[in-house]
């Protein structure tokens, strides 16, 4: 796809501004009614989903160009997809999320790139991870766990750790527990270790299409060689990339893709994992964007829009309309509800209208202050429920929440679903 492919969609925006709010029937109060971090922070229409659609239309009509000021607006977008959820509740044609991504790609093509984004991409090219850390240390997190190496033997399940879990020492316990939990439950899994590559999703969302295509090709080859029937990851960013972004560029994986919470939920239903110890805590669950509304399988469409009776515009053949409802929402909640003593309360913005943690789309790398502001808004919402902690299922969300809590000196805890589950297991 290219920005030109969305010319029809860009002209169809009615300027209704619904992209700025969660669905009207879900609003409980003014404080947590907004859905888009960028327009909420900067209060200029250009930062909203609709504003980005208008920008695309202007560029396509050659009425404007990407200036340094416009570049800053384009890249201050987490690509969380909240605008698309509410937009598609009103209509079915405009694609604010995909247009926002194409704006970043166009900016990169024109060399209008924030320096921090360039550093991230350079590190990826050099070491196959978005931190630029030594590739040789990619599999260090698994030392002593005696996990199978998919480069040497065939397995049923490939366990893909992802960049954040592989290199963030503070989160290392989560991924070690996750792999051990599956192994103890009888799952025949293996890892690529130091040979594991980045999924490429983060640089794609930062405007680099070609880099993700390279890593998608590598993943397809690795899956075929392993003989695996399933690919499981504890990283929501990787999950969304495999389910949503790869098919978007024509690289659908020939394997069942599961998030760790989906597989754990399945194993619990089979009686292979049983939480028994009480965990006395009141928690609220944060739906990661890439596991929730961006966790739906992408179905490519090559049709066209047509007018019926000169009035109603329809897709032919019928197009998949993405409203975010098909993401992974229930498995993490079922796991939490199964833990004795644990009380789960919900935030105002949840499931497909969840507020973003702030870390996506290259914002964490290029605009740290904005990323932390977004995370602080979510923490404030979590605290308003009376919860003792916020729980999530994504290392990027957990990292950003921990960073803002430390910076602000907040008395609040952050957990991964796996961490709380492990507290409830015997042994």
C-alpha positions as CSV (number, residue, x, y, z in Angstrom):
1,X,0.0,0.0,0.0
2,X,0.9,3.7,-0.4
3,X,-0.6,7.0,0.7
4,X,-2.1,7.3,-2.9
5,X,-4.0,4.1,-2.3
6,X,-6.1,5.9,0.4
7,X,-7.0,8.9,-1.7
8,X,-10.7,7.9,-1.9
9,X,-10.8,7.3,1.9
10,X,-9.1,10.6,2.6
11,X,-11.7,12.5,0.8
12,X,-14.6,10.7,2.6
13,X,-13.9,12.1,6.1
14,X,-17.0,14.0,7.3
15,X,-15.1,16.0,10.0
16,X,-17.3,14.6,12.7
17,X,-14.5,14.4,15.3
18,X,-15.8,11.1,16.7
19,X,-12.2,9.9,16.3
20,X,-11.3,12.0,19.4
21,X,-13.6,10.2,21.8
22,X,-14.5,6.8,23.0
23,X,-17.9,5.6,21.8
24,X,-20.5,8.0,23.2
25,X,-22.5,5.2,24.8
26,X,-19.4,4.1,26.7
27,X,-18.6,7.5,28.2
28,X,-19.1,7.5,32.0
29,X,-17.7,11.0,32.7
30,X,-15.7,13.8,31.2
31,X,-12.3,12.9,32.8
32,X,-11.8,9.7,30.9
33,X,-13.8,10.3,27.7
34,X,-11.1,11.0,25.2
35,X,-9.5,8.3,23.1
36,X,-6.6,9.9,21.2
37,X,-3.5,10.8,23.2
38,X,-2.1,13.2,20.6
39,X,-5.2,15.4,20.3
40,X,-5.7,15.2,24.1
41,X,-2.1,16.4,24.7
42,X,-1.6,19.0,22.0
43,X,-5.2,20.2,21.4
44,X,-4.8,21.0,17.7
45,X,-7.0,19.2,15.2
46,X,-4.1,18.2,13.0
47,X,-3.0,15.8,15.8
48,X,-6.3,13.8,15.7
49,X,-7.2,11.0,13.4
50,X,-9.4,13.2,11.3
51,X,-6.7,15.9,11.2
52,X,-4.2,13.3,9.8
53,X,-6.8,12.3,7.2
54,X,-7.1,16.0,6.2
55,X,-3.3,16.3,6.1
56,X,-3.1,13.3,3.8
57,X,-5.7,14.7,1.5
58,X,-3.9,18.0,1.3
59,X,-0.6,16.3,0.4
60,X,-2.2,14.1,-2.2
61,X,-3.8,17.2,-3.8
62,X,-0.3,18.8,-3.7
63,X,-1.7,21.7,-1.7
64,X,0.9,21.3,1.0
65,X,4.2,19.5,1.8
66,X,5.9,17.9,4.8
67,X,7.6,20.7,6.6
68,X,9.6,20.3,9.8
69,X,6.6,21.3,11.8
70,X,4.3,18.9,10.0
71,X,6.9,16.1,10.5
72,X,6.6,16.6,14.3
73,X,2.8,16.2,14.1
74,X,3.0,13.1,11.9
75,X,5.4,11.3,14.2
76,X,3.6,12.3,17.4
77,X,1.2,9.4,16.9
78,X,1.3,6.1,18.7
79,X,-0.8,4.4,16.0
80,X,-2.8,3.0,18.8
81,X,-5.9,2.6,16.5
82,X,-8.4,4.2,18.9
83,X,-9.4,6.7,16.2
84,X,-10.2,3.9,13.8
85,X,-12.5,2.1,16.3
86,X,-14.8,5.0,16.8
87,X,-14.5,6.1,13.1
88,X,-15.8,2.7,12.0
89,X,-18.7,2.8,14.4
90,X,-19.9,5.9,12.5
91,X,-18.9,4.9,9.0
92,X,-16.9,2.2,7.2
93,X,-14.8,3.9,4.6
94,X,-12.3,6.3,6.2
95,X,-9.1,4.5,7.5
96,X,-7.4,7.0,9.9
97,X,-5.0,4.5,11.4
98,X,-3.7,3.3,8.0
99,X,-3.5,6.8,6.7
100,X,-1.5,7.9,9.8
101,X,0.9,5.1,9.2
102,X,1.3,6.0,5.5
103,X,2.0,9.6,6.5
104,X,5.0,8.3,8.5
105,X,6.2,6.2,5.6
106,X,5.9,9.2,3.2
107,X,7.9,11.3,5.6
108,X,10.6,8.7,5.8
109,X,10.7,8.4,2.0
110,X,11.2,12.2,1.9
111,X,14.0,12.1,4.5
112,X,11.9,13.9,7.1
113,X,12.9,11.6,10.0
114,X,13.3,12.4,13.7
115,X,16.9,11.7,14.7
116,X,15.9,9.3,17.5
117,X,13.9,7.2,15.0
118,X,16.9,7.0,12.8
119,X,19.1,5.8,15.7
120,X,16.5,3.0,16.4
121,X,16.5,1.8,12.8
122,X,20.3,2.0,12.6
123,X,20.5,-0.2,15.8
124,X,18.1,-2.7,14.3
125,X,20.1,-3.0,11.1
126,X,23.3,-3.5,13.0
127,X,22.1,-5.9,15.7
128,X,18.6,-7.1,14.7
129,X,16.9,-5.5,17.7
130,X,15.4,-2.0,18.2
131,X,17.8,-1.2,21.1
132,X,21.0,-1.8,19.2
133,X,22.1,-4.2,21.9
134,X,24.5,-7.1,21.0
135,X,22.7,-9.8,19.0
136,X,24.9,-12.4,20.7
137,X,23.1,-11.6,24.0
138,X,19.6,-12.0,22.6
139,X,19.0,-15.4,24.2
140,X,20.7,-14.7,27.5
141,X,17.3,-14.5,29.2
142,X,16.8,-18.3,28.8
143,X,20.1,-19.4,30.4
144,X,19.6,-22.3,32.7
145,X,16.1,-23.1,31.6
146,X,17.1,-26.0,29.3
147,X,14.8,-24.9,26.5
148,X,15.0,-26.5,23.1
149,X,16.8,-24.7,20.2
150,X,14.6,-24.6,17.1
151,X,17.7,-24.3,15.0
152,X,18.7,-27.8,16.1
153,X,15.5,-29.7,16.7
154,X,11.9,-29.7,15.7
155,X,9.2,-28.5,18.1
156,X,5.5,-28.0,18.2
157,X,5.6,-24.4,19.5
158,X,8.0,-21.6,18.8
159,X,8.4,-19.3,21.7
160,X,9.2,-15.8,20.4
161,X,10.5,-13.5,23.2
162,X,10.6,-10.2,21.4
163,X,13.1,-7.3,21.8
164,X,11.9,-5.8,25.0
165,X,11.7,-9.0,27.0
166,X,15.0,-10.2,25.6
167,X,17.0,-7.1,26.7
168,X,15.1,-5.5,29.6
169,X,16.7,-6.9,32.7
170,X,13.9,-5.7,35.0
171,X,11.3,-7.6,33.0
172,X,13.4,-10.8,32.6
173,X,11.6,-12.6,35.3
174,X,8.3,-12.4,33.4
175,X,9.6,-14.2,30.3
176,X,11.6,-16.8,32.2
177,X,8.4,-17.6,34.2
178,X,6.3,-17.7,31.0
179,X,8.6,-20.2,29.3
180,X,8.9,-22.3,32.4
181,X,5.2,-22.3,32.9
182,X,4.5,-23.6,29.4
183,X,7.3,-26.2,29.6
184,X,6.0,-27.5,33.0
185,X,2.5,-27.8,31.5
186,X,3.9,-30.2,28.8
187,X,4.2,-27.8,25.9
188,X,6.8,-28.9,23.4
189,X,8.4,-25.5,22.8
190,X,11.6,-24.1,21.6
191,X,13.4,-20.8,21.1
192,X,15.7,-19.3,18.5
193,X,17.9,-17.9,21.2
194,X,20.6,-15.5,19.8
195,X,19.2,-16.2,16.3
196,X,15.8,-14.7,17.1
197,X,15.2,-11.6,15.1
198,X,13.0,-8.5,15.7
199,X,9.4,-8.8,14.4
200,X,9.9,-5.5,12.7
201,X,6.6,-4.0,13.8
202,X,8.0,-1.1,15.7
203,X,10.1,0.2,12.9
204,X,7.2,-0.3,10.4
205,X,5.0,1.9,12.7
206,X,7.8,4.4,12.6
207,X,7.6,4.6,8.8
208,X,10.0,1.9,7.7
209,X,8.2,-0.6,5.5
210,X,11.1,-2.5,4.0
211,X,12.7,-3.4,7.3
212,X,9.6,-5.3,8.5
213,X,9.3,-7.1,5.2
214,X,12.8,-8.5,5.7
215,X,12.0,-9.8,9.2
216,X,8.7,-11.2,8.0
217,X,10.5,-13.2,5.4
218,X,13.0,-14.5,8.1
219,X,10.1,-15.5,10.4
220,X,8.4,-17.4,7.6
221,X,11.6,-19.4,6.9
222,X,12.2,-20.1,10.5
223,X,8.7,-21.4,11.1
224,X,8.9,-23.7,8.1
225,X,12.3,-25.1,9.2
226,X,11.1,-25.7,12.8
227,X,8.1,-27.8,11.8
228,X,6.1,-26.0,14.5
229,X,2.3,-25.6,14.3
230,X,2.1,-22.7,16.7
231,X,3.9,-19.5,17.4
232,X,3.4,-18.0,20.8
233,X,4.7,-14.7,22.1
234,X,4.4,-12.9,25.5
235,X,4.9,-9.6,23.7
236,X,1.7,-7.8,22.5
237,X,3.6,-5.7,20.0
238,X,5.0,-8.9,18.3
239,X,1.5,-10.5,18.5
240,X,-0.1,-7.5,16.7
241,X,2.7,-7.5,14.1
242,X,2.2,-11.2,13.3
243,X,-1.6,-11.0,13.2
244,X,-2.2,-7.6,11.7
245,X,0.9,-6.1,10.0
246,X,2.4,-9.2,8.3
247,X,-0.9,-10.0,6.4
248,X,-1.2,-6.3,5.5
249,X,2.0,-6.6,3.5
250,X,1.2,-10.1,2.1
251,X,3.3,-12.1,4.6
252,X,0.7,-14.2,6.4
253,X,2.3,-16.8,8.7
254,X,1.4,-20.4,8.0
255,X,1.0,-21.2,11.7
256,X,-1.4,-20.6,14.6
257,X,-0.3,-17.4,16.3
258,X,-1.1,-17.1,20.0
259,X,-0.4,-14.6,22.7
260,X,0.9,-16.2,25.9
261,X,-2.4,-15.4,27.7
262,X,-4.3,-17.3,25.0
263,X,-2.2,-20.4,25.4
264,X,-2.3,-20.3,29.2
265,X,-6.0,-19.8,29.2
266,X,-6.3,-22.9,26.9
267,X,-4.0,-24.9,29.3
268,X,-6.0,-23.9,32.3
269,X,-9.2,-25.1,30.7
270,X,-7.5,-28.4,30.2
271,X,-6.5,-28.6,33.9
272,X,-2.8,-28.4,33.1
273,X,-2.3,-25.1,35.0
274,X,-4.2,-24.6,38.3
275,X,-3.8,-21.4,40.4
276,X,-4.4,-22.3,44.1
277,X,-2.7,-19.8,46.4
278,X,-4.5,-16.7,47.4
279,X,-3.2,-13.3,46.0
280,X,-4.9,-10.7,48.1
281,X,-5.0,-7.7,45.8
282,X,-7.4,-5.4,43.9
283,X,-6.2,-4.9,40.3
284,X,-7.4,-3.4,37.1
285,X,-6.4,-4.7,33.7
286,X,-5.0,-2.6,30.9
287,X,-5.7,-3.8,27.3
288,X,-2.6,-3.3,25.2
289,X,-3.4,-1.8,21.8
290,X,-1.6,-4.5,19.8
291,X,-3.3,-7.3,21.7
292,X,-6.7,-5.8,21.8
293,X,-8.1,-3.6,18.9
294,X,-4.9,-4.2,16.8
295,X,-4.9,-8.0,17.6
296,X,-7.5,-8.9,15.0
297,X,-6.4,-10.9,12.0
298,X,-6.0,-8.7,9.0
299,X,-7.9,-9.7,5.9
300,X,-6.5,-8.2,2.6
301,X,-9.0,-6.5,0.3
302,X,-8.5,-5.7,-3.3
303,X,-12.0,-4.5,-4.2
304,X,-13.5,-1.1,-4.8
305,X,-16.1,1.3,-3.4
306,X,-19.3,1.7,-5.4
307,X,-22.4,3.9,-5.2
308,X,-25.8,2.1,-4.9
309,X,-28.8,4.1,-6.3
310,X,-26.5,7.1,-6.4
311,X,-26.5,7.4,-2.6
312,X,-25.1,4.6,-0.5
313,X,-21.4,3.7,-0.9
314,X,-20.7,0.0,-0.5
315,X,-17.6,-2.2,-0.9
316,X,-17.4,-4.8,-3.6
317,X,-16.5,-7.5,-2.8
318,X,-17.4,-6.9,0.9
319,X,-14.5,-5.5,2.9
320,X,-13.6,-6.5,6.4
321,X,-14.5,-3.6,8.6
322,X,-12.1,-3.4,11.6
323,X,-13.8,-2.2,14.8
324,X,-11.4,-3.8,17.2
325,X,-13.8,-6.1,18.8
326,X,-12.0,-9.3,17.6
327,X,-8.9,-8.8,19.7
328,X,-7.7,-10.7,22.7
329,X,-9.7,-9.4,25.7
330,X,-11.2,-12.3,27.6
331,X,-8.2,-14.7,28.1
332,X,-6.2,-12.3,30.3
333,X,-9.3,-11.5,32.3
334,X,-10.2,-15.2,32.8
335,X,-6.7,-15.8,34.1
336,X,-6.9,-13.0,36.6
337,X,-10.4,-14.0,37.7
338,X,-9.2,-17.6,38.3
339,X,-6.6,-16.4,40.9
340,X,-8.0,-16.9,44.4
341,X,-8.3,-13.7,46.4
342,X,-7.7,-11.4,43.4
343,X,-10.3,-8.8,42.7
344,X,-10.5,-7.4,39.2
345,X,-12.1,-4.0,38.6
346,X,-12.5,-2.3,35.2
347,X,-11.4,1.2,34.1
348,X,-13.8,3.4,32.1
349,X,-11.8,2.9,28.9
350,X,-11.3,-0.8,28.3
351,X,-11.3,-3.5,25.6
352,X,-11.4,-1.9,22.1
353,X,-11.7,1.6,23.4
354,X,-8.8,1.3,25.8
355,X,-6.5,4.3,26.3
356,X,-3.0,3.6,24.9
357,X,0.0,3.2,27.3
358,X,1.9,5.7,25.1
359,X,4.9,3.6,24.0
360,X,4.0,2.7,20.4
361,X,4.6,4.2,17.0
362,X,8.1,5.4,17.8
363,X,6.8,7.9,20.4
364,X,8.7,6.2,23.3
365,X,11.9,6.5,21.3
366,X,11.5,10.0,19.8
367,X,9.1,11.8,22.3
368,X,9.7,10.4,25.7
369,X,7.8,13.2,27.4
370,X,4.7,12.5,25.4
371,X,5.0,8.8,26.0
372,X,5.2,9.3,29.8
373,X,2.3,11.9,29.7
374,X,0.1,9.3,28.1
375,X,1.2,6.6,30.6
376,X,0.5,8.9,33.5
377,X,-3.1,9.5,32.2
378,X,-3.6,5.7,32.2
379,X,-2.2,5.3,35.7
380,X,-4.5,8.1,36.9
381,X,-7.4,6.2,35.4
382,X,-6.3,3.0,37.0
383,X,-6.0,4.6,40.4
384,X,-9.5,6.1,40.1
385,X,-10.9,2.5,40.3
386,X,-9.5,2.0,43.8
387,X,-7.1,-0.7,42.5
388,X,-3.7,-1.4,44.2
389,X,-2.1,-2.2,40.8
390,X,-2.4,-2.1,37.1
391,X,-1.9,-5.4,35.2
392,X,-1.1,-5.7,31.5
393,X,0.1,-8.3,29.0
394,X,2.7,-6.4,27.1
395,X,6.3,-5.5,28.1
396,X,6.2,-2.1,26.4
397,X,3.2,-1.1,28.4
398,X,4.7,-2.4,31.6
399,X,8.0,-0.6,30.9
400,X,6.3,2.7,30.1
401,X,4.1,2.5,33.2
402,X,7.1,1.6,35.4
403,X,9.0,4.6,34.0
404,X,6.3,7.2,34.7
405,X,5.6,5.8,38.2
406,X,9.3,6.1,39.1
407,X,9.5,9.6,37.6
408,X,6.4,10.8,39.4
409,X,7.1,9.0,42.6
410,X,3.7,7.3,42.6
411,X,2.8,4.6,45.1
412,X,1.4,2.2,42.6
413,X,2.3,-1.2,41.3
414,X,2.6,-2.7,37.7
415,X,2.4,-6.4,36.9
416,X,2.2,-8.7,33.9
417,X,-0.6,-11.2,34.0
418,X,2.1,-14.0,34.2
419,X,3.6,-12.5,37.3
420,X,0.4,-12.7,39.3
421,X,-0.4,-16.1,38.0
422,X,3.0,-17.4,39.1
423,X,2.3,-16.1,42.7
424,X,-0.8,-18.3,42.8
425,X,0.8,-21.6,41.6
426,X,2.1,-24.3,43.9
427,X,5.8,-24.8,44.5
